[in-house]
Amino acid sequence: MKTEVLFLSERPPSGHEGHGGIKAGVEHSEHRATPFKRFYLNLHDLSGGAKAFVLRPDGEIKEARLNHDEGVWSVNFDTKPMDGTMDGIFNLYVIDKQIINDTLLIRVAKMNVINHSCGWGHKFKYDKERLRPKYHEQVPLEIVAYDLWDRNFHSKVASGDRLTFTVLNYGRPVKADIKARTEGGWIKSLKTDEKGVGSFQLIREYYPEKWSDFNVRKRTGLLLIAESEIEEKGIFEGRPYKRIKLVTTLPLRYQVNRTEYTSYGYGLMVMMFFLAVSAAVVYIYRKKVSGL
């Protein structure tokens, strides 16, 4: 059964830019704190029983609100209080269950969200628990990625890094088929091991035509997709099924490795230095020749 994956995004789906006053291409800043966050779902075929909730940095579970406006599904939640006590990682989940043919399809869209302002200081930056990726034991399938932020909640994932993650089924490691897809179309397929762990190296996908156009803040979008099937019969909402298919997603963004553009910059500086020295040598030589 081919399945359209369900995932969360900072941008509305293509063709809906501008709805609700959102401009095309707008992305949330991890360091621009706001009392409310809004994210979008890529599909419109959610079931009536779909639900959304947030696992907050302090471990509290709060319901998030699903909205359907002009054909677009979005989810809102609050990040209050706005005093720095909520520094850390929010896990946003949307879970949808449907019977398709004889299969119970469970789709989970997950997103890691940080609501942080450096103006609050970094009171909790030495609290490892606030940087430790969290999971929820009531989630049918989810991806937990590691080492995404530094101790000040700044994103540190870059091209060339090895991204490591675990796939969990109700909090327990599970074997799963993994597909990683970048916004540029690169695809990587793999499987998790017995402990539910998978990893791969992030590719560099950003190559501006000119060095002067290089944007050090540019980040590449990546979508992780995990799938698992269970041969289990049952009844859901009065309808029988013969198997369960679980699909979950986790969107990430990563930047160009700093060593790549600093090395280029150093090389450019060295080249300019030698050009300057060469010009000086030529100038001195000509002065001497003209003085003979």
C-alpha positions in Angstrom: 0.0 0.0 0.0 1.5 3.3 -1.1 1.1 5.9 1.6 1.2 9.7 1.4 3.3 10.7 4.4 2.0 13.3 6.8 4.4 15.9 8.0 4.6 19.3 9.8 6.1 22.4 8.3 6.7 26.1 9.2 5.3 27.0 5.8 1.8 26.4 4.4 1.5 23.9 1.6 2.2 25.0 -2.0 -0.6 27.1 -3.3 -1.7 28.3 0.1 1.0 30.9 0.8 -0.5 34.0 2.2 -3.4 32.3 3.9 -4.0 33.6 7.4 -1.5 36.5 6.8 1.4 34.1 6.4 3.9 35.2 3.8 5.5 32.6 1.5 8.8 31.3 2.7 8.4 32.6 6.3 10.2 30.4 8.8 10.2 30.5 12.6 13.3 31.6 14.3 14.5 29.4 17.2 15.6 32.6 18.9 12.5 34.7 18.4 10.3 33.8 21.2 6.5 34.1 20.7 3.7 33.1 23.0 2.0 31.0 20.3 3.4 28.8 17.5 1.6 27.8 14.3 2.6 25.0 12.0 1.1 23.5 8.9 0.3 20.0 7.7 1.0 19.0 4.1 -2.2 16.9 3.5 -5.9 17.8 3.8 -7.3 14.3 4.3 -7.1 14.0 8.1 -9.8 11.9 9.8 -12.3 13.3 12.2 -10.5 11.6 15.0 -7.1 13.2 14.4 -5.5 14.7 17.5 -2.5 17.0 18.3 -0.6 17.5 21.5 2.7 18.9 22.8 5.2 17.4 25.1 6.7 20.5 26.8 10.3 20.9 28.1 9.2 20.3 31.7 7.6 17.0 30.7 4.0 18.3 30.8 1.6 17.2 28.1 -0.8 19.9 26.7 -3.4 19.6 23.9 -2.7 21.5 20.7 -5.4 22.8 18.5 -6.0 21.5 15.0 -7.6 24.0 12.6 -8.9 23.6 9.1 -9.0 26.9 7.2 -9.4 27.4 3.5 -8.5 23.8 2.8 -5.3 23.9 4.9 -4.8 22.0 8.2 -2.7 23.8 10.8 -1.9 23.2 14.5 -1.5 25.9 17.2 -0.1 25.7 20.7 1.2 28.1 23.3 4.7 28.3 24.7 4.0 30.3 27.8 5.2 31.4 30.3 7.5 33.7 28.4 10.1 34.1 31.2 12.7 31.6 30.1 11.4 28.8 32.2 10.3 27.0 29.1 13.8 27.0 27.5 14.2 23.6 25.9 12.6 21.3 23.3 8.9 21.1 22.6 7.8 17.9 20.9 4.7 18.6 18.7 2.7 15.6 17.6 -0.2 15.1 15.2 -1.7 11.5 15.1 -4.1 10.3 12.5 -5.7 6.9 12.2 -7.7 5.5 9.3 -8.8 2.2 7.8 -7.7 1.9 4.2 -8.8 -1.4 2.6 -8.0 -4.0 5.2 -5.1 -2.0 6.9 -5.2 0.3 9.9 -3.0 3.2 8.8 -1.5 5.2 11.7 0.4 8.4 10.6 2.4 10.4 13.1 3.8 13.8 12.2 6.3 15.1 14.7 8.3 18.3 15.0 10.9 19.5 17.5 10.3 23.2 18.4 12.4 25.6 20.4 11.0 28.8 21.8 14.0 30.7 23.1 15.3 34.2 23.5 18.9 34.9 24.3 17.5 38.0 26.2 16.3 35.6 28.8 19.8 34.5 29.4 20.8 30.8 29.5 19.7 29.8 33.0 19.0 26.3 32.0 21.7 25.7 29.5 23.7 23.4 31.8 20.6 21.3 32.5 21.3 18.3 30.2 17.7 17.1 30.6 16.4 20.1 28.7 18.7 19.2 25.8 18.1 15.5 25.9 15.7 14.4 23.1 12.4 13.3 24.6 9.8 10.8 23.5 6.3 9.9 24.6 5.3 6.3 25.4 1.8 6.8 24.1 3.0 7.6 20.5 2.6 4.7 18.1 5.8 5.5 16.2 8.3 8.3 16.4 11.8 9.3 15.5 14.2 10.7 18.1 17.2 12.5 16.7 20.3 13.4 18.8 22.8 16.2 19.1 20.7 18.8 17.3 21.5 21.8 19.5 24.4 23.2 21.6 24.1 24.2 25.2 22.6 27.6 24.3 19.9 26.0 22.2 21.6 27.0 18.9 21.2 24.6 16.1 24.5 22.9 15.4 23.8 20.2 12.8 25.8 20.7 9.6 26.7 19.0 6.4 29.3 16.3 6.8 27.9 15.4 10.3 26.6 11.9 11.0 23.0 12.2 12.0 22.0 9.5 14.5 18.4 8.7 15.6 16.2 6.0 17.1 12.8 4.8 16.1 10.4 4.0 18.9 7.1 2.1 19.0 5.2 3.3 22.1 8.6 4.1 23.7 10.3 0.8 22.7 13.0 0.5 20.0 11.7 -1.1 16.8 13.1 -2.1 13.4 11.9 0.3 10.7 12.5 1.3 7.1 13.9 4.8 6.9 13.9 7.3 4.1 15.7 10.6 4.3 14.7 13.2 1.7 16.2 16.7 1.3 14.4 19.6 -0.2 16.8 19.4 -3.2 15.6 15.8 -4.0 18.5 13.7 -2.6 17.1 10.5 -1.0 18.8 8.0 1.3 17.2 4.7 2.3 18.2 2.5 5.2 17.0 0.3 8.0 17.3 0.6 11.8 19.1 -2.1 13.7 17.7 -4.3 16.5 17.9 -1.3 18.9 16.0 0.9 16.5 19.1 3.0 15.8 20.0 4.3 12.3 22.5 6.9 11.1 23.8 8.4 7.9 26.0 11.3 6.8 24.4 14.6 5.9 25.3 15.8 2.4 26.1 19.4 1.4 23.4 20.6 -1.0 24.0 24.3 -1.0 26.3 25.5 -3.8 25.8 29.2 -4.7 27.2 30.2 -8.1 29.4 33.0 -6.6 31.3 33.2 -3.3 29.8 36.6 -2.8 26.3 35.1 -2.8 27.2 32.6 0.0 24.8 32.8 2.9 26.3 31.3 6.0 22.8 31.2 7.6 21.3 29.1 4.8 19.9 25.8 6.0 18.9 22.8 4.0 15.5 21.1 4.8 15.5 17.4 5.5 12.5 15.1 6.1 13.0 11.8 8.0 10.4 9.1 7.3 10.1 5.8 9.2 7.7 3.0 8.4 6.9 -0.2 10.2 4.2 -2.9 9.6 2.6 -5.2 12.2 0.6 -8.3 11.3 -2.2 -7.8 13.8 -6.0 -8.1 13.4 -8.5 -6.0 15.2 -11.4 -3.6 14.9 -11.1 0.2 14.7 -14.2 2.4 14.9 -16.4 -0.6 14.0 -14.3 -1.7 11.0 -12.1 -4.8 10.9 -8.5 -4.7 9.8 -5.9 -7.4 9.1 -2.6 -5.5 9.7 -1.3 -2.2 11.0 0.9 0.2 9.1 2.8 2.8 11.0 4.3 5.9 9.4 6.1 8.8 11.2 8.0 11.8 10.0 10.4 14.3 11.5 11.5 17.4 9.6 14.9 18.9 10.3 17.2 21.7 8.9 21.0 21.7 8.8 23.6 24.2 7.7 26.8 24.1 5.7 29.7 22.9 7.8 31.6 25.9 9.0 35.0 24.4 7.9 33.8 24.3 4.3 33.3 28.1 4.0 36.1 29.1 6.4 38.6 27.0 4.4 37.4 28.7 1.2 37.7 32.1 2.9 41.2 31.3 4.1 42.2 30.1 0.7 40.8 33.4 -0.8 42.9 35.4 1.8 46.0 33.5 0.9 45.5 34.0 -2.8 44.9 37.7 -2.2 48.1 37.9 -0.1 50.2 36.3 -2.8 48.7 38.6 -5.5 49.6 41.6 -3.3 53.1 40.3 -2.8 53.5 39.6 -6.5 52.2 43.1 -7.4 54.7 44.6 -4.9 57.6 42.7 -6.3 56.7 43.8 -9.9 56.4 47.4 -8.7 59.9 47.3 -7.0 61.5 45.6 -10.0 60.1 48.3 -12.4 61.3 51.1 -10.1 64.8 49.6 -10.1 64.8 49.2 -13.9 63.6 52.7 -14.5 66.3 54.1 -12.2 69.2 52.5 -14.1 
